[in-house]
């Protein structure tokens, strides 16, 4: 790997920056006069670049401490060795970005998308005090995320081998398939994080909190787990789930027959604490009135499923596909629904007769990062619900009860 020598950070005046940004937009659009943005070793501390399209930009070694980069598109950007301390990077797009050796200490990356980003150690060339750049010393710099906020962030497949992320907040983050071999995660908060098939071999998780984290297929060999809180973690699903000696698949078929025949065949299902994951899908199943509190539907395909009038209190629907599902009058109080796809779902009231109806209830539920675009939720109850990073554009919330 070729290494460019570190330079003094260069101040960029406002006019030159505007011209460079305009040229980059022409570059991205393939128009005449376009030029890829090059801000290597530039001093952009406390600068506001909020919402800009900076795809493929080269910002190697740049000083961005305290900068505002919220909602920026930095996909495939080069931020090798950049100083991003205390930067506002909420909902930033960093897909496949090169963040090797970058310092993100105290940065706010809540809801950011870092899928496939590279946060591994970087080799930075430093100027020799006596001989200038005629002799280069190389310093190994791990990607640093100490005290960073990554709650609800998408870190699927991120490369974090040897990264330092002590006391960082990964609450409800998607870390599926992440490579975190030897990472220093002491006292990190990873409550509710999806670590499915992540590689944490040799990582230091001393004092970390992994309450409700998903550990399906995770590699924790040689990891340090002293005083690590792993309360209620979700591990791999069983090959098959039985309820009173019947497979869960047969139980659901009986319930569906009951719904389809108005009670002439089959039987209504009332159960709790059941792991539905062995079924893999409930797509377009007719399961009205299903009562199954404290059950697990994590990551399942439930598109178009009919669940109206059911009780799903305290259930785990994280990452589930409930697109276009009928959830009218169902109870989801205290349910975990982070990253749930609820686009187009029907979540309005369920009419019982001319005078009576039942509201859909999400009181106390976690909908962090959920997608409710185009959903129908008139009169729905969201008291005490967590909705940080939830996407609600076009969602009908007429008369809904929302937390203030």
C-alpha positions as CSV (number, residue, x, y, z in Angstrom):
1,X,0.0,0.0,0.0
2,X,1.4,3.4,-0.9
3,X,1.5,5.9,1.9
4,X,1.3,9.7,1.4
5,X,3.3,11.7,3.8
6,X,1.3,13.7,6.4
7,X,1.1,17.4,5.7
8,X,0.1,20.4,7.8
9,X,-3.7,20.9,7.6
10,X,-4.5,23.6,5.0
11,X,-7.2,26.1,5.6
12,X,-9.8,26.3,2.9
13,X,-11.6,29.6,2.3
14,X,-15.3,29.6,1.8
15,X,-15.3,30.6,-1.9
16,X,-12.7,27.9,-2.9
17,X,-14.8,25.3,-1.0
18,X,-18.0,26.3,-2.8
19,X,-16.2,26.1,-6.2
20,X,-14.8,22.7,-5.3
21,X,-18.2,21.4,-4.2
22,X,-19.9,22.7,-7.4
23,X,-17.2,21.0,-9.5
24,X,-17.8,17.8,-7.6
25,X,-21.5,17.9,-8.3
26,X,-20.7,18.3,-12.0
27,X,-18.3,15.4,-11.7
28,X,-21.0,13.2,-10.2
29,X,-23.5,14.2,-12.9
30,X,-20.9,13.6,-15.7
31,X,-21.1,17.2,-16.8
32,X,-18.4,19.4,-18.4
33,X,-16.0,21.0,-15.9
34,X,-16.6,18.4,-13.3
35,X,-13.8,17.5,-10.9
36,X,-13.7,14.9,-8.1
37,X,-13.6,16.6,-4.7
38,X,-10.1,16.5,-3.2
39,X,-9.8,17.9,0.3
40,X,-6.8,15.9,1.5
41,X,-5.3,17.3,4.7
42,X,-7.7,20.2,4.6
43,X,-8.8,22.0,7.8
44,X,-12.6,21.8,7.8
45,X,-13.0,21.8,11.6
46,X,-16.5,23.0,12.7
47,X,-17.5,23.4,9.0
48,X,-21.0,22.6,8.0
49,X,-21.4,20.3,5.0
50,X,-24.9,19.0,6.1
51,X,-26.9,17.1,3.5
52,X,-24.3,17.4,0.7
53,X,-23.6,14.7,-1.9
54,X,-19.9,13.9,-1.4
55,X,-19.8,10.4,-2.9
56,X,-16.3,9.3,-3.9
57,X,-14.7,12.4,-2.4
58,X,-11.1,12.2,-1.2
59,X,-10.7,13.6,2.3
60,X,-7.6,11.7,3.3
61,X,-6.2,13.1,6.6
62,X,-8.7,16.0,6.7
63,X,-9.5,17.8,9.9
64,X,-13.2,17.6,10.4
65,X,-13.4,17.8,14.2
66,X,-16.7,19.3,15.3
67,X,-17.9,19.4,11.7
68,X,-21.6,19.0,10.7
69,X,-21.9,16.1,8.2
70,X,-25.5,15.0,9.2
71,X,-27.3,13.4,6.3
72,X,-24.3,13.7,4.0
73,X,-23.8,11.1,1.3
74,X,-20.2,9.9,1.8
75,X,-20.5,6.5,0.2
76,X,-17.2,5.2,-1.1
77,X,-15.5,8.4,0.2
78,X,-11.9,8.2,1.3
79,X,-11.6,9.4,4.9
80,X,-8.4,7.5,5.6
81,X,-6.8,9.0,8.8
82,X,-9.4,11.8,9.0
83,X,-10.0,13.5,12.3
84,X,-13.8,13.4,12.9
85,X,-13.8,13.9,16.7
86,X,-17.1,15.2,18.0
87,X,-18.5,15.5,14.4
88,X,-22.3,15.5,13.9
89,X,-22.7,12.5,11.5
90,X,-26.3,11.5,12.2
91,X,-27.9,9.6,9.4
92,X,-24.8,10.0,7.2
93,X,-24.3,7.5,4.3
94,X,-20.8,5.9,4.7
95,X,-21.4,2.8,2.7
96,X,-18.1,1.2,1.7
97,X,-16.3,4.3,2.9
98,X,-12.5,4.1,3.7
99,X,-12.3,5.1,7.4
100,X,-9.0,3.2,8.1
101,X,-7.2,5.0,10.9
102,X,-9.9,7.6,11.2
103,X,-10.6,9.1,14.6
104,X,-14.3,9.2,15.4
105,X,-14.0,9.8,19.1
106,X,-17.2,11.2,20.5
107,X,-18.8,11.5,17.0
108,X,-22.6,11.2,16.7
109,X,-23.4,8.5,14.1
110,X,-26.9,7.7,15.3
111,X,-28.8,6.1,12.4
112,X,-25.8,6.3,10.1
113,X,-25.3,3.7,7.3
114,X,-21.8,2.2,7.4
115,X,-22.5,-1.0,5.6
116,X,-19.3,-2.4,4.2
117,X,-17.2,0.5,5.6
118,X,-13.6,-0.1,6.5
119,X,-12.6,0.9,10.0
120,X,-9.5,-1.2,10.4
121,X,-6.1,0.0,11.4
122,X,-4.4,2.4,9.0
123,X,-0.7,3.2,8.5
124,X,-0.1,6.9,8.6
125,X,3.3,8.4,7.5
126,X,4.6,11.0,10.0
127,X,7.2,13.6,9.4
128,X,10.5,13.0,11.0
129,X,11.4,15.8,13.5
130,X,15.0,16.2,12.2
131,X,15.0,14.9,8.6
132,X,11.6,16.0,7.4
133,X,10.0,13.7,4.9
134,X,13.3,12.3,3.7
135,X,12.9,9.7,6.5
136,X,9.3,8.5,7.1
137,X,8.2,6.9,10.3
138,X,5.0,4.8,10.1
139,X,2.5,4.8,12.9
140,X,-0.2,2.2,13.2
141,X,-3.5,3.9,14.0
142,X,-6.6,1.8,14.8
143,X,-9.9,3.2,13.8
144,X,-11.0,4.9,17.0
145,X,-14.7,5.1,18.0
146,X,-14.3,5.7,21.7
147,X,-17.4,7.4,23.2
148,X,-19.0,7.5,19.7
149,X,-22.8,7.2,19.3
150,X,-23.8,4.6,16.8
151,X,-27.3,3.8,18.1
152,X,-29.5,2.4,15.3
153,X,-26.6,2.6,12.8
154,X,-26.3,0.1,10.0
155,X,-22.8,-1.5,10.3
156,X,-23.6,-4.7,8.4
157,X,-20.4,-6.3,7.1
158,X,-18.2,-3.4,8.5
159,X,-14.5,-4.1,8.8
160,X,-13.4,-3.3,12.4
161,X,-10.5,-5.6,13.0
162,X,-8.5,-4.1,15.8
163,X,-10.7,-1.1,16.1
164,X,-11.0,0.7,19.4
165,X,-14.6,1.5,20.5
166,X,-14.5,1.7,24.3
167,X,-17.7,3.1,26.0
168,X,-19.3,3.5,22.6
169,X,-23.1,3.2,22.1
170,X,-24.2,0.6,19.6
171,X,-27.8,0.3,20.9
172,X,-30.0,-1.4,18.3
173,X,-27.3,-1.2,15.7
174,X,-27.1,-3.7,12.8
175,X,-23.7,-5.4,13.1
176,X,-24.6,-8.5,11.2
177,X,-21.6,-10.0,9.5
178,X,-19.3,-7.4,11.0
179,X,-15.6,-8.3,11.3
180,X,-14.5,-7.1,14.7
181,X,-11.6,-9.5,15.4
182,X,-9.5,-8.2,18.3
183,X,-11.6,-5.1,18.7
184,X,-11.5,-3.2,22.0
185,X,-15.1,-2.9,23.0
186,X,-14.7,-2.5,26.8
187,X,-17.8,-1.0,28.5
188,X,-19.5,-0.6,25.1
189,X,-23.3,-0.5,25.1
190,X,-24.5,-3.0,22.5
191,X,-28.1,-3.5,23.9
192,X,-30.4,-4.9,21.2
193,X,-27.6,-4.9,18.6
194,X,-27.8,-7.5,15.8
195,X,-24.5,-9.4,15.8
196,X,-25.7,-12.3,13.6
197,X,-22.7,-14.1,12.1
198,X,-20.3,-11.3,13.3
199,X,-16.7,-12.3,14.0
200,X,-15.7,-11.1,17.5
201,X,-12.8,-13.5,17.9
202,X,-10.3,-12.2,20.4
203,X,-12.4,-9.0,21.0
204,X,-12.3,-7.5,24.5
205,X,-15.9,-7.1,25.7
206,X,-15.1,-6.6,29.3
207,X,-17.8,-4.7,31.1
208,X,-19.8,-4.3,27.9
209,X,-23.6,-4.5,27.9
210,X,-25.2,-6.9,25.3
211,X,-28.7,-7.1,26.8
212,X,-31.1,-8.4,24.2
213,X,-28.3,-8.6,21.6
214,X,-28.7,-11.1,18.7
215,X,-25.9,-13.7,18.9
216,X,-27.0,-16.1,16.2
217,X,-23.9,-17.5,14.6
218,X,-21.5,-15.1,16.2
219,X,-17.9,-16.0,16.8
220,X,-16.8,-15.2,20.3
221,X,-13.8,-17.6,20.5
222,X,-11.0,-16.2,22.7
223,X,-13.1,-13.1,23.4
224,X,-12.8,-11.5,26.9
225,X,-16.3,-11.5,28.5
226,X,-15.5,-10.5,32.1
227,X,-18.5,-8.7,33.6
228,X,-20.2,-8.7,30.3
229,X,-24.0,-8.4,30.6
230,X,-25.7,-10.9,28.3
231,X,-29.1,-10.8,29.8
232,X,-31.9,-12.0,27.4
233,X,-29.6,-12.4,24.4
234,X,-31.2,-14.0,21.4
235,X,-29.2,-17.1,20.1
236,X,-29.7,-19.4,17.2
237,X,-33.3,-20.6,16.6
238,X,-34.1,-24.3,17.3
239,X,-34.5,-26.6,14.3
240,X,-38.2,-26.8,15.0
241,X,-40.6,-25.5,17.7
242,X,-43.2,-27.7,19.4
243,X,-46.3,-26.6,21.2
244,X,-48.0,-29.3,23.2
245,X,-46.3,-31.9,21.0
246,X,-47.4,-30.3,17.8
247,X,-45.1,-28.4,15.5
248,X,-45.6,-24.7,15.4
249,X,-46.3,-25.1,11.7
250,X,-49.2,-27.4,12.4
251,X,-50.5,-25.1,15.2
252,X,-50.5,-22.1,12.7
253,X,-52.3,-24.2,10.1
254,X,-55.0,-25.0,12.7
255,X,-55.4,-21.3,13.6
256,X,-55.6,-20.4,9.9
257,X,-58.3,-23.0,9.3
258,X,-60.2,-21.5,12.2
259,X,-60.0,-18.0,10.7
260,X,-60.9,-19.2,7.2
261,X,-64.0,-21.2,8.3
262,X,-65.3,-18.9,11.0
263,X,-64.5,-21.4,13.7
264,X,-66.0,-24.5,12.0
265,X,-62.6,-26.1,11.6
266,X,-59.3,-25.8,13.4
267,X,-58.8,-24.0,16.7
268,X,-57.9,-20.5,17.9
269,X,-54.3,-20.2,19.1
270,X,-53.4,-18.8,22.5
271,X,-49.7,-19.2,23.4
272,X,-46.8,-17.2,24.7
273,X,-43.1,-17.2,24.6
274,X,-42.8,-19.2,21.3
275,X,-39.9,-18.9,18.9
276,X,-41.5,-18.7,15.4
277,X,-38.2,-18.4,13.5
278,X,-38.0,-22.1,12.4
279,X,-41.0,-21.3,10.2
280,X,-38.9,-18.7,8.4
281,X,-42.0,-17.0,6.8
282,X,-45.6,-16.2,7.6
283,X,-46.0,-14.2,4.4
284,X,-49.7,-13.6,3.6
285,X,-50.9,-16.0,6.3
286,X,-54.3,-15.4,7.7
287,X,-53.8,-15.3,11.5
288,X,-56.4,-12.9,12.8
289,X,-56.7,-12.9,16.6
290,X,-53.5,-14.7,17.2
291,X,-52.5,-14.2,20.9
292,X,-48.8,-14.9,21.3
293,X,-47.2,-12.4,23.7
294,X,-43.4,-12.5,24.5
295,X,-42.7,-14.5,21.3
296,X,-39.9,-14.2,18.8
297,X,-40.5,-13.2,15.2
298,X,-37.0,-11.8,14.7
299,X,-36.1,-11.2,11.0
300,X,-39.1,-13.1,9.6
301,X,-40.9,-12.4,6.3
302,X,-44.4,-11.5,7.3
303,X,-45.4,-9.4,4.4
304,X,-49.1,-9.1,3.9
305,X,-49.8,-11.2,7.0
306,X,-53.2,-10.8,8.7
307,X,-52.7,-10.2,12.4
308,X,-55.6,-7.9,13.2
309,X,-56.9,-8.1,16.8
310,X,-53.9,-10.2,18.0
311,X,-51.8,-9.8,21.2
312,X,-48.1,-9.4,20.5
313,X,-47.1,-7.6,23.7
314,X,-43.3,-7.7,24.4
315,X,-42.7,-9.7,21.2
316,X,-39.4,-9.5,19.2
317,X,-40.1,-8.3,15.7
318,X,-36.7,-6.7,15.1
319,X,-35.8,-6.6,11.4
320,X,-39.1,-8.3,10.5
321,X,-40.8,-7.6,7.2
322,X,-44.4,-6.6,8.0
323,X,-44.9,-4.7,4.8
324,X,-48.6,-4.3,3.8
325,X,-49.6,-6.4,6.9
326,X,-53.0,-6.0,8.5
327,X,-52.3,-5.0,12.1
328,X,-55.6,-3.3,12.9
329,X,-56.5,-3.4,16.6
330,X,-53.4,-5.5,17.4
331,X,-51.5,-5.0,20.7
332,X,-47.7,-4.4,20.4
333,X,-47.1,-2.9,23.8
334,X,-43.5,-3.1,24.8
335,X,-42.6,-5.0,21.6
336,X,-39.1,-4.8,20.1
337,X,-39.6,-3.5,16.5
338,X,-36.3,-1.9,15.7
339,X,-35.5,-1.8,11.9
340,X,-38.9,-3.3,11.2
341,X,-40.4,-2.8,7.7
342,X,-43.9,-1.5,8.2
343,X,-44.3,0.2,4.8
344,X,-48.0,0.3,3.8
345,X,-49.1,-1.6,6.9
346,X,-52.7,-1.2,8.1
347,X,-52.4,0.0,11.7
348,X,-55.7,1.8,12.1
349,X,-58.6,0.9,14.5
350,X,-60.4,-2.4,14.2
351,X,-64.1,-1.9,14.2
352,X,-66.1,-4.3,16.4
353,X,-69.6,-2.8,15.6
354,X,-71.0,0.6,14.8
355,X,-70.1,2.1,18.1
356,X,-67.0,0.2,19.2
357,X,-63.5,-0.1,17.9
358,X,-60.0,-1.2,19.2
359,X,-56.9,0.9,18.6
360,X,-53.6,-0.6,17.4
361,X,-51.4,-0.2,20.4
362,X,-47.6,0.4,20.3
363,X,-47.3,1.8,23.8
364,X,-43.8,1.4,25.1
365,X,-42.6,-0.3,21.9
366,X,-39.2,0.3,20.4
367,X,-39.6,1.4,16.7
368,X,-36.1,2.7,16.4
369,X,-35.1,2.9,12.8
370,X,-38.4,1.3,11.7
371,X,-39.8,2.1,8.2
372,X,-43.4,3.4,8.4
373,X,-43.5,5.1,5.1
374,X,-47.0,5.0,3.5
375,X,-48.4,3.1,6.5
376,X,-52.0,3.8,7.7
377,X,-52.0,4.4,11.5
378,X,-55.0,6.7,12.3
379,X,-55.9,6.6,16.0
380,X,-53.0,4.3,16.7
381,X,-51.4,4.6,20.2
382,X,-47.7,5.3,20.5
383,X,-47.4,6.4,24.1
384,X,-43.9,6.0,25.3
385,X,-42.7,4.4,22.1
386,X,-39.1,4.9,20.9
387,X,-39.1,6.2,17.4
388,X,-35.6,7.5,17.0
389,X,-34.7,7.3,13.3
390,X,-38.1,6.0,12.3
391,X,-39.1,6.9,8.8
392,X,-42.7,8.2,8.8
393,X,-43.0,10.1,5.4
394,X,-46.5,9.6,4.1
395,X,-47.6,7.7,7.2
396,X,-51.2,8.5,8.1
397,X,-51.1,9.4,11.8
398,X,-54.5,11.2,11.9
399,X,-55.7,11.2,15.5
400,X,-52.8,9.0,16.6
401,X,-51.6,9.4,20.2
402,X,-47.9,10.2,20.1
403,X,-45.4,10.8,22.9
404,X,-44.5,14.4,23.4
